[in-house]
């Protein structure tokens, strides 16, 4: 049976960098964000329910969803956010389980920003949280996303704290130094995890 390793971390923490380290060790990675993005396309089973939730004004002239419109709505309205999550999260979990079941690898890593908040950690044999100070995360996310500082800090406040992640995770890794230092620490950690899960 394929064992699932959950990877999580706040915005700008380096979660995707750790996921790439697992890939380098031959562990397939399933990206929850990528599946979530697909869930909001016309090809997805979720599409009619999302349009029903937000109305036809959420659709662009080409028939696709206006992601900026939806983001503004869910950011301002917790009911809308919970309703959208109620549509998308079950779809994402089903797809991740399906892909994991189809894998012939003994391990699969799940890259999930809201791993603990969504309860997805229940499917994992172990979990890893990438931790990083807020100022570094803000600077990274501003460079990467082109968002302003206020937007990034608002997103950080909307997520659980690193202290909570550390308390819930099986393993933690800090990402505040050089990339080379992080890669070296990640290699050691991944080796430990794979050995313990075998």
Helices and strands as residue ranges (DSSP letters): E 3-9, H 15-24, E 28-31, H 32-39, H 47-54, G 56-58, H 67-76, H 78-102, E 107-111, G 120-123, E 126-131, H 134-145, H 149-157, H 162-168, E 171-174, H 179-197
